[in-house]
Amino acid sequence: MENTVNLNSVNLVNADSLQFIKTLPESSVDLIATDPPYYRVKACKWDNQWKSEEHYLSWLDELLSEFWRVLKPSGSLYMFCGSRLAADTELLVRNRFDVLSHIVWTKPHGPWMRQNKESLRAFFPATERIIFAAHYAGPYKPQSNEWSETRNLLKQNVFSPLISYFRVARESLGVSSKAINEATGTSMASHWFSGSQWQLPGEKHYKQLQCLFEKIAAEKQRVSLLERGHSSLVDNWQILDRNYRDLLKEYDYLRRPFSVTAKVPYTDVWTYAPVAFYPGKHPCEKPAEMMEHIIQTSSRPGDLVADFFMGSGATLKAAIKHGRRALGVELERERFEQTLAEINT
Ligand SMILES: C[S@@+](CC[C@H](N)C(=O)[O-])C[C@H]1O[C@@H](n2cnc3c(N)ncnc32)[C@H](O)[C@@H]1O
């Protein structure tokens, strides 16, 4: 490994990515958006490093195992691939990650327009693919509603002192839902006296509940446990609610970021024009707008975004522009130096 350059929150490395990634700690990267060689698509030396497709795929698999190790549990992977090996690549990713989308990147123009159509013997491959995956592997995949269920359990846990105050008062006198609803003219018994949808009654309804409970307690020659004043319950509720909001903030932060709107590509078909030629252009340079879309959808400001096949640095330039930390690895010295100079200026 050579020429590690630290630029505060930007770290660019001239190295072989597989060797370099092994030096990174586990669970250290928030987003990997990377575009490895597609294998024998370009005439460049870097796209012809493997003696067979089998060797290429086994190298890719080793790389994916390292991606899994360094990605945080809430992290995301965007793995570019060509249409020819897209199925093989997706299967490799699926063995280690939770594949969420197979994105098709179409281009409004490209070499397919210049083809002699009549000489084709199969459909011309005009798209590139992006496998989008979350960190979790198959058997440990969270259920789709697990997030909201956990938030609900958290709420029940935090508010349990108040939830049990109401529950115990009701159980001790055996007050029915019908009696509660009739006395208050509502159908709120299941909200005030259960855990899953619990709510604190307002003052008027609480006083009606106290009257009902006192009447039933007198009939049964018992005491009503609904004896606290409403304002003391509200004080208690405000403290618990603050705790609940703090915990939710922490909990939500651990969730994999993902945010799209109607103004950005939110389906799995993306259309972006390829980067126009300019002297020094990387043959596989990805459109800045597309990389910004990935960064903004799947990371937060301050997150660490890594591209282990940096090329022109399109991923990292987008990451830096949006206030993310950036880690890039590039094998070829000349390209590395060009990208380093561009990012440094
Ligand atoms: C498909 S291109 C990436 C282009 C990049 N997405 C962009 O927008 O410019 C792959 C890049 O990975 C580099 N590369 C190939 N093998 C590598 C390896 N083993 N380690 C690090 N970089 C490698 C190549 O030199 C090339 O620049």
The ligand as an SDF file (V2000), in Angstrom:
LIG
                    3D

 27 29  0  0  0  0  0  0  0  0999 V2000
  -15.0660    1.2040  -13.2140 C   0  0  0  0  0  0  0  0  0  0  0  0
  -13.8260    2.2550  -12.7180 S   0  0  0  0  0  0  0  0  0  0  0  0
  -14.5520    3.3300  -11.5440 C   0  0  0  0  0  0  0  0  0  0  0  0
  -14.9410    4.6490  -12.1140 C   0  0  0  0  0  0  0  0  0  0  0  0
  -15.5610    5.5800  -11.0850 C   0  0  0  0  0  0  0  0  0  0  0  0
  -16.8410    5.1130  -10.6390 N   0  0  0  0  0  0  0  0  0  0  0  0
  -15.7430    6.9910  -11.6290 C   0  0  0  0  0  0  0  0  0  0  0  0
  -16.8340    7.5390  -11.5610 O   0  0  0  0  0  0  0  0  0  0  0  0
  -14.7680    7.5280  -12.1360 O   0  0  0  0  0  0  0  0  0  0  0  0
  -12.8440    1.2170  -11.7360 C   0  0  0  0  0  0  0  0  0  0  0  0
  -11.6220    1.8900  -11.1530 C   0  0  0  0  0  0  0  0  0  0  0  0
  -11.0610    1.0060  -10.1920 O   0  0  0  0  0  0  0  0  0  0  0  0
   -9.6580    0.9700  -10.3240 C   0  0  0  0  0  0  0  0  0  0  0  0
   -9.2390   -0.3720   -9.8570 N   0  0  0  0  0  0  0  0  0  0  0  0
   -9.2480   -1.5370  -10.5460 C   0  0  0  0  0  0  0  0  0  0  0  0
   -8.8200   -2.5530   -9.7860 N   0  0  0  0  0  0  0  0  0  0  0  0
   -8.5590   -2.0190   -8.5820 C   0  0  0  0  0  0  0  0  0  0  0  0
   -8.0880   -2.5530   -7.3570 C   0  0  0  0  0  0  0  0  0  0  0  0
   -7.8110   -3.8570   -7.2370 N   0  0  0  0  0  0  0  0  0  0  0  0
   -7.9490   -1.7190   -6.3150 N   0  0  0  0  0  0  0  0  0  0  0  0
   -8.2210   -0.3930   -6.4090 C   0  0  0  0  0  0  0  0  0  0  0  0
   -8.6630    0.1790   -7.5540 N   0  0  0  0  0  0  0  0  0  0  0  0
   -8.8280   -0.6210   -8.6240 C   0  0  0  0  0  0  0  0  0  0  0  0
   -9.3900    1.2190  -11.7830 C   0  0  0  0  0  0  0  0  0  0  0  0
   -8.1170    1.7470  -11.9900 O   0  0  0  0  0  0  0  0  0  0  0  0
  -10.5140    2.1720  -12.1480 C   0  0  0  0  0  0  0  0  0  0  0  0
  -10.1120    3.5060  -12.0480 O   0  0  0  0  0  0  0  0  0  0  0  0
  1  2  1  0
  2  3  1  0
  2 10  1  0
  3  4  1  0
  4  5  1  0
  5  6  1  0
  5  7  1  0
  7  8  2  0
  7  9  1  0
 10 11  1  0
 11 12  1  0
 11 26  1  0
 12 13  1  0
 13 14  1  0
 13 24  1  0
 14 15  1  0
 14 23  1  0
 15 16  2  0
 16 17  1  0
 17 18  1  0
 17 23  2  0
 18 19  1  0
 18 20  2  0
 20 21  1  0
 21 22  2  0
 22 23  1  0
 24 25  1  0
 24 26  1  0
 26 27  1  0
M  CHG  2   2   1   9  -1
M  END
$$$$
